[in-house]
Amino acid sequence: MRLLLVEDDPMIGEAVQDLLRAEGYAVDWVRDGDAADTALRANAYDLVMLDLGLPKRDGIAVLRDLRTRKDRTPVLVATARDAVAQRIEGLDAGADDYVLKPYDLDELLARIRALLRRAAGRAEPVYEHKGVSINPSTREASVNGVPVVLSGREWAVLEPLLARPGLVLSRQQLEDKLYGWGDEVSSNAVEVYIHGLRKKLGADILLNVRGVGYLVPKA
């Protein structure tokens, strides 16, 4: 999953970026509202973590412009603990949820997981399909009840496909979920991770739609 972190405080931004990357997310970090707007227009993200008190353009303006473009990317607003009016304004402007500063990191990760589930049209915390089960909160996977160890990159490929059976994702879309800005992208990385997942989970769990991309079949 690829996330956009919009945070002008360098200490907070670095800490949150490191946390999210350690959890297997690809993260792009920008530090002002203009850069956030540019990133959102140029890239597809699974979630935006948006501070409201930003230089150049405030977070509310960024959020309103995003929603005016009919962009439904989930937005998690970050506000100070005593900024109740700001939280209300953010939610009314189109934010999906908010998190309070200073962050409780476990709560932050739980809210991100909940928003990603909702965006995928799922309510259940564990994804199960054709005997394969994954739990995003614990990063545990199993096949017919037998635990399977997945690498972080294998997980990043599998989760968006298993969350939406029948949805085809192209190699470029999967690469976007694997890598943030500045990451070195291997030309055959997706194929390597798909091959590894098929060996661990079964050959039929991930199908190649020739010339289009990959999917988890519905049935």
C-alpha positions as CSV (number, residue, x, y, z in Angstrom):
1,M,0.0,0.0,0.0
2,R,1.3,3.5,-0.9
3,L,0.6,6.3,1.5
4,L,1.2,10.1,1.3
5,L,2.3,11.7,4.5
6,V,1.8,15.4,4.7
7,E,3.6,16.8,7.7
8,D,5.7,20.0,8.1
9,D,7.4,19.0,11.4
10,P,10.6,17.2,10.5
11,M,10.9,15.2,13.7
12,I,7.3,14.0,13.5
13,G,7.5,13.4,9.8
14,E,10.6,11.3,10.0
15,A,9.3,9.2,12.9
16,V,6.0,8.5,11.2
17,Q,7.6,7.7,7.9
18,D,10.0,5.3,9.6
19,L,7.1,3.7,11.5
20,L,5.0,3.2,8.4
21,R,7.8,1.8,6.3
22,A,8.6,-0.6,9.1
23,E,5.0,-1.8,8.7
24,G,5.5,-2.5,5.0
25,Y,3.9,0.6,3.6
26,A,5.5,2.6,0.7
27,V,5.5,6.2,1.9
28,D,6.0,9.6,0.2
29,W,6.5,12.5,2.5
30,V,5.8,16.2,1.7
31,R,6.0,19.2,4.0
32,D,3.7,21.8,2.7
33,G,0.2,22.2,1.2
34,D,1.4,23.0,-2.4
35,A,3.6,19.9,-2.5
36,A,0.8,17.8,-1.2
37,D,-1.6,19.1,-3.9
38,T,1.0,18.4,-6.6
39,A,1.7,14.9,-5.3
40,L,-2.0,14.1,-5.1
41,R,-2.6,15.2,-8.7
42,A,0.4,13.3,-10.0
43,N,0.1,10.0,-8.1
44,A,-2.4,7.4,-6.9
45,Y,-2.4,6.8,-3.2
46,D,-4.2,4.3,-1.0
47,L,-4.4,6.8,1.9
48,V,-3.4,10.3,2.8
49,M,-2.3,11.3,6.3
50,L,-2.8,15.0,6.4
51,D,-1.7,17.6,8.9
52,L,-3.9,20.7,8.8
53,G,-1.5,23.4,9.9
54,L,0.7,23.5,6.8
55,P,2.9,26.2,5.2
56,K,1.9,27.6,1.8
57,R,-1.6,26.1,1.8
58,D,-3.4,24.7,4.8
59,G,-4.6,21.2,5.0
60,I,-8.3,22.1,4.7
61,A,-7.7,23.7,1.3
62,V,-5.8,20.6,0.1
63,L,-8.6,18.4,1.3
64,R,-11.4,20.5,-0.3
65,D,-9.5,20.6,-3.6
66,L,-9.1,16.8,-3.4
67,R,-12.8,16.2,-2.9
68,T,-13.8,18.8,-5.5
69,R,-11.9,16.6,-8.0
70,K,-14.1,13.7,-6.9
71,D,-11.0,11.9,-5.6
72,R,-12.1,9.4,-3.0
73,T,-8.7,8.6,-1.5
74,P,-9.1,8.0,2.2
75,V,-7.8,10.9,4.3
76,L,-6.7,10.7,7.9
77,V,-6.5,14.2,9.4
78,A,-3.9,14.9,12.1
79,T,-4.8,17.6,14.6
80,A,-3.8,18.8,18.0
81,R,-5.6,17.3,21.0
82,D,-7.4,20.6,21.8
83,A,-8.4,21.5,18.3
84,V,-12.0,20.3,18.3
85,A,-13.2,22.9,15.9
86,Q,-10.4,22.1,13.5
87,R,-11.3,18.4,13.6
88,I,-15.0,19.1,12.9
89,E,-14.0,21.4,10.0
90,G,-11.8,18.6,8.6
91,L,-14.4,16.0,8.8
92,D,-17.0,18.3,7.2
93,A,-14.5,19.0,4.4
94,G,-14.3,15.4,3.5
95,A,-11.8,13.7,5.9
96,D,-12.6,10.1,6.7
97,D,-11.1,10.0,10.2
98,Y,-8.8,11.9,12.5
99,V,-5.9,11.1,14.8
100,L,-4.7,13.3,17.7
101,K,-1.2,14.7,18.2
102,P,1.0,13.6,19.9
103,Y,0.3,10.3,18.3
104,D,-0.3,7.0,20.0
105,L,1.5,4.9,17.3
106,D,-0.6,1.8,17.8
107,E,-3.8,3.8,17.4
108,L,-2.4,5.5,14.3
109,L,-1.7,2.1,12.7
110,A,-5.1,0.8,13.7
111,R,-6.9,3.8,12.1
112,I,-4.9,3.4,8.9
113,R,-5.8,-0.3,8.7
114,A,-9.5,0.5,9.3
115,L,-9.6,3.1,6.6
116,L,-7.9,0.8,4.1
117,R,-10.4,-1.9,4.9
118,R,-13.3,0.5,4.4
119,A,-11.8,1.7,1.1
120,A,-11.7,-1.9,-0.1
121,G,-15.3,-2.4,0.8
122,R,-14.6,-4.7,3.7
123,A,-15.5,-4.6,7.4
124,E,-13.9,-7.8,8.7
125,P,-10.3,-7.4,10.0
126,V,-9.1,-10.7,8.5
127,Y,-9.1,-11.3,4.7
128,E,-10.0,-14.9,3.8
129,H,-10.3,-16.2,0.3
130,K,-10.0,-19.8,-1.1
131,G,-8.3,-21.1,2.0
132,V,-5.8,-18.2,2.2
133,S,-6.1,-15.9,5.2
134,I,-4.2,-12.7,6.1
135,N,-4.5,-10.5,9.1
136,P,-3.2,-6.9,8.4
137,S,-3.0,-6.0,12.1
138,T,-0.6,-8.9,12.9
139,R,0.9,-9.5,9.5
140,E,0.1,-13.2,9.9
141,A,-0.8,-15.3,6.9
142,S,-2.0,-18.9,6.5
143,V,-3.1,-21.5,3.9
144,N,-5.9,-23.8,5.1
145,G,-4.9,-23.0,8.7
146,V,-1.1,-23.6,8.2
147,P,1.0,-20.5,8.9
148,V,3.0,-19.1,6.0
149,V,5.8,-16.5,6.3
150,L,5.6,-13.7,3.8
151,S,8.2,-11.0,3.2
152,G,7.2,-7.4,3.4
153,R,7.2,-6.9,-0.3
154,E,5.2,-10.1,-0.9
155,W,2.7,-8.8,1.6
156,A,2.5,-5.5,-0.2
157,V,1.7,-7.3,-3.5
158,L,-0.8,-9.7,-1.9
159,E,-2.8,-7.5,0.3
160,P,-4.4,-5.1,-2.3
161,L,-5.2,-8.1,-4.5
162,L,-6.7,-10.3,-1.8
163,A,-8.7,-7.3,-0.4
164,R,-10.6,-7.1,-3.7
165,P,-11.0,-10.4,-5.5
166,G,-11.7,-10.0,-9.2
167,L,-10.0,-6.6,-9.4
168,V,-7.1,-6.5,-11.9
169,L,-4.0,-4.5,-10.9
170,S,-1.4,-3.8,-13.5
171,R,2.3,-4.2,-12.9
172,Q,2.7,-0.5,-12.7
173,Q,-0.1,-0.2,-10.1
174,L,1.6,-2.9,-8.0
175,E,5.0,-1.2,-8.3
176,D,3.4,2.0,-7.0
177,K,2.3,0.1,-3.9
178,L,5.7,-1.3,-3.4
179,Y,7.9,1.7,-3.8
180,G,7.9,5.3,-2.7
181,W,9.9,8.2,-4.1
182,G,13.6,7.5,-4.3
183,D,13.3,3.7,-4.0
184,E,15.1,1.7,-6.6
185,V,12.7,-0.2,-8.7
186,S,13.7,-3.6,-10.2
187,S,12.4,-4.2,-13.6
188,N,11.0,-7.6,-12.7
189,A,10.2,-7.1,-9.1
190,V,6.5,-7.7,-9.3
191,E,7.0,-11.0,-11.2
192,V,9.5,-12.2,-8.6
193,Y,7.1,-11.5,-5.7
194,I,4.1,-13.1,-7.6
195,H,6.2,-16.2,-8.2
196,G,7.1,-16.4,-4.5
197,L,3.5,-16.0,-3.5
198,R,2.3,-18.7,-5.8
199,K,4.9,-21.1,-4.4
200,K,3.8,-20.3,-0.8
201,L,0.0,-20.0,-1.3
202,G,-0.8,-22.1,-4.3
203,A,-0.5,-21.5,-8.0
204,D,-4.2,-20.7,-8.5
205,I,-4.4,-17.9,-5.9
206,L,-2.9,-15.2,-8.2
207,L,-3.7,-15.2,-11.9
208,N,-2.0,-13.3,-14.7
209,V,-4.4,-11.5,-17.1
210,R,-2.1,-11.4,-20.2
211,G,-1.2,-7.8,-21.2
212,V,-3.2,-6.3,-18.3
213,G,-2.0,-7.4,-14.9
214,Y,-2.8,-9.7,-12.0
215,L,-5.8,-10.6,-9.9
216,V,-7.2,-12.9,-7.2
217,P,-10.0,-14.8,-8.9
218,K,-13.4,-14.4,-7.3
219,A,-14.3,-18.1,-7.4
